[in-house]
Amino acid sequence: MGQSQGAYLSYLCNTMCRGLFTHILDNSAWTYPHYLKSLRTIGSQLTDNTYISATFDYFAKRINLNTDYLQLSNLYKNIDNSCIIISYHGTNDNLALLDDKVNELSNINNVTLNIISDINLEDSIFKNTNHGLGADFIKLFDFFYKKYVTDITHNSLLNFENNTILNGSNLEIDYTNGIPIVIGFNNLF
């Protein structure tokens, strides 16, 4: 389960460690880590006269790095995804636009995209249609688990593909020795 960046990281890990996840619960995931290209500012209106904001200039943005492969559609290109992905996304999300989400998820196997609009707010799981949906995480997870998680096979031995290549990058993840070793990272800079 993840929200926003956390959900995006679930998608990323699912491509790097295929077979590790059986399900992903996505609440308002980004389709690309935009903070790698621009500043991020968040804010909140505290009172009529007081607004507080913070701007983040992430270190990763300063690295001259080709990050196009981090777009969800590029990560999942040529991957036969077996993980069941259930996504919830609001119609008024201003951090991860709904149109982008629809386009990015359209070619990924086993994805169900639930678009949350004002008519979906009566179930008490979601309080708004903005980024994060004002979700009650306990209720969301409970609903997700009861509806979508019907059969999980527990396997104590994880068998990752030995040479997982991240699409569009020069990165290869070698699991030959049982632990992930990233090969080709230096070629990204």
C-alpha positions as CSV (number, residue, x, y, z in Angstrom):
1,M,0.0,0.0,0.0
2,G,1.3,3.4,-0.8
3,Q,0.2,7.0,-1.3
4,S,1.7,9.4,-3.7
5,Q,5.5,8.9,-3.8
6,G,5.1,5.7,-1.7
7,A,2.8,4.2,-4.3
8,Y,5.1,5.2,-7.1
9,L,7.9,3.4,-5.3
10,S,5.7,0.3,-5.2
11,Y,5.4,0.4,-8.9
12,L,9.1,0.9,-9.3
13,C,10.0,-2.0,-6.9
14,N,7.5,-4.2,-8.7
15,T,9.5,-3.8,-12.0
16,M,12.9,-4.4,-10.2
17,C,11.8,-7.4,-8.1
18,R,9.3,-9.1,-10.3
19,G,7.4,-11.7,-8.3
20,L,7.9,-10.0,-5.0
21,F,4.5,-8.3,-4.9
22,T,1.2,-10.1,-5.4
23,H,-0.8,-6.9,-5.0
24,I,-0.3,-3.1,-5.0
25,L,-2.7,-0.7,-3.5
26,D,-2.1,2.7,-5.1
27,N,-3.6,5.8,-3.6
28,S,-2.8,8.8,-5.9
29,A,0.6,7.5,-7.1
30,W,2.7,9.8,-9.2
31,T,3.4,8.6,-12.8
32,Y,6.9,10.1,-12.7
33,P,9.0,11.6,-9.9
34,H,8.7,15.2,-11.0
35,Y,10.9,16.4,-8.1
36,L,13.9,15.2,-10.2
37,K,13.2,18.0,-12.6
38,S,11.7,20.9,-10.6
39,L,11.3,22.4,-7.2
40,R,8.4,21.0,-5.0
41,T,6.4,23.4,-3.0
42,I,3.7,22.5,-0.5
43,G,1.5,24.8,1.6
44,S,-1.4,25.1,3.8
45,Q,-3.8,27.9,4.8
46,L,-3.7,28.0,8.6
47,T,-6.0,31.0,9.1
48,D,-7.5,33.7,7.0
49,N,-4.3,35.7,7.3
50,T,-1.7,33.0,7.6
51,Y,-0.4,30.7,4.9
52,I,2.6,28.5,5.4
53,S,4.6,26.9,2.7
54,A,7.8,24.9,2.2
55,T,9.9,24.5,-0.9
56,F,12.0,21.4,-1.5
57,D,15.0,21.4,-3.8
58,Y,15.9,17.7,-3.9
59,F,19.6,16.8,-4.2
60,A,18.7,14.2,-6.9
61,K,17.6,17.1,-9.2
62,R,21.1,18.4,-9.3
63,I,22.5,15.1,-10.7
64,N,22.7,15.1,-14.5
65,L,20.7,12.0,-15.0
66,N,18.5,10.7,-17.8
67,T,15.3,9.8,-15.9
68,D,12.9,9.2,-18.8
69,Y,12.9,5.5,-18.0
70,L,11.3,6.3,-14.6
71,Q,8.0,7.2,-16.3
72,L,5.5,4.4,-15.4
73,S,4.8,3.5,-19.1
74,N,8.5,3.2,-19.7
75,L,9.1,1.1,-16.6
76,Y,6.5,-1.4,-17.6
77,K,7.2,-1.5,-21.3
78,N,7.8,-5.1,-22.4
79,I,7.0,-6.4,-18.9
80,D,4.2,-9.0,-18.4
81,N,3.0,-7.7,-15.0
82,S,1.5,-10.4,-12.9
83,C,1.0,-8.2,-9.8
84,I,-2.6,-7.2,-9.2
85,I,-2.6,-3.4,-9.1
86,I,-5.6,-1.5,-7.7
87,S,-5.4,2.3,-8.1
88,Y,-7.5,5.1,-6.7
89,H,-7.1,8.5,-8.2
90,G,-9.1,11.7,-7.7
91,T,-10.6,13.9,-10.4
92,N,-9.1,17.0,-8.7
93,D,-5.6,15.8,-8.1
94,N,-3.2,18.7,-8.9
95,L,0.1,16.8,-8.1
96,A,-0.5,13.7,-10.3
97,L,-3.0,14.6,-13.0
98,L,-5.8,12.2,-13.7
99,D,-5.3,12.3,-17.5
100,D,-1.6,11.4,-17.1
101,K,-2.6,8.5,-14.8
102,V,-5.1,7.1,-17.2
103,N,-2.6,7.2,-20.1
104,E,0.3,5.7,-18.0
105,L,-1.7,2.8,-16.7
106,S,-3.5,2.0,-19.9
107,N,-0.8,-0.4,-21.1
108,I,0.0,-2.1,-17.9
109,N,-1.5,-5.6,-17.3
110,N,-3.6,-6.4,-14.3
111,V,-4.5,-2.8,-13.4
112,T,-7.8,-1.5,-12.1
113,L,-8.1,2.2,-12.0
114,N,-10.8,3.6,-9.8
115,I,-11.6,7.2,-10.5
116,I,-12.8,9.0,-7.4
117,S,-15.2,11.9,-8.1
118,D,-17.7,13.7,-5.8
119,I,-20.2,10.9,-6.2
120,N,-17.8,8.4,-4.6
121,L,-17.3,10.3,-1.4
122,E,-20.3,8.9,0.5
123,D,-18.6,5.6,1.4
124,S,-16.5,7.3,4.2
125,I,-13.2,5.9,2.8
126,F,-12.5,9.1,0.8
127,K,-13.1,12.6,2.0
128,N,-12.2,14.6,-1.2
129,T,-11.0,14.2,-4.8
130,N,-7.7,15.9,-4.3
131,H,-4.2,14.3,-4.1
132,G,-4.4,11.6,-1.4
133,L,-8.2,11.7,-1.5
134,G,-8.3,12.5,2.2
135,A,-8.3,8.7,2.6
136,D,-8.9,6.8,5.8
137,F,-6.0,4.4,5.3
138,I,-7.3,1.7,7.6
139,K,-10.7,1.6,5.9
140,L,-9.1,1.7,2.5
141,F,-6.8,-1.2,3.3
142,D,-9.6,-3.2,4.8
143,F,-11.9,-2.6,1.8
144,F,-9.0,-3.4,-0.6
145,Y,-8.0,-6.6,1.2
146,K,-11.6,-8.0,1.5
147,K,-12.4,-7.2,-2.2
148,Y,-9.2,-7.9,-4.1
149,V,-7.0,-10.2,-2.0
150,T,-8.5,-13.6,-2.4
151,D,-5.6,-15.9,-2.8
152,I,-2.0,-15.3,-1.7
153,T,0.4,-18.1,-2.0
154,H,3.1,-17.8,0.6
155,N,6.5,-18.8,-0.8
156,S,9.5,-18.7,1.5
157,L,11.9,-18.8,-1.5
158,L,11.8,-15.8,-3.8
159,N,12.9,-16.5,-7.4
160,F,13.7,-13.3,-9.1
161,E,14.7,-13.2,-12.7
162,N,18.5,-13.2,-12.7
163,N,19.0,-10.3,-15.1
164,T,16.3,-7.8,-14.7
165,I,16.8,-4.8,-17.0
166,L,15.0,-1.6,-16.3
167,N,13.5,-0.5,-19.6
168,G,15.0,2.5,-21.2
169,S,18.0,2.6,-18.8
170,N,21.4,1.0,-18.8
171,L,20.6,-0.6,-15.4
172,E,20.6,-4.3,-14.9
173,I,19.8,-5.9,-11.6
174,D,21.6,-9.2,-11.1
175,Y,20.1,-11.6,-8.5
176,T,22.5,-14.5,-9.2
177,N,23.8,-14.5,-5.7
178,G,20.4,-14.0,-4.0
179,I,20.9,-10.3,-3.4
180,P,20.3,-7.5,-5.9
181,I,23.4,-6.0,-7.5
182,V,22.9,-3.0,-9.7
183,I,25.1,-3.1,-12.8
184,G,25.6,-0.1,-15.1
185,F,24.7,2.6,-12.6
186,N,27.7,4.7,-13.6
187,N,26.5,4.8,-17.2
188,L,23.5,7.0,-16.1
189,F,25.5,10.1,-15.3
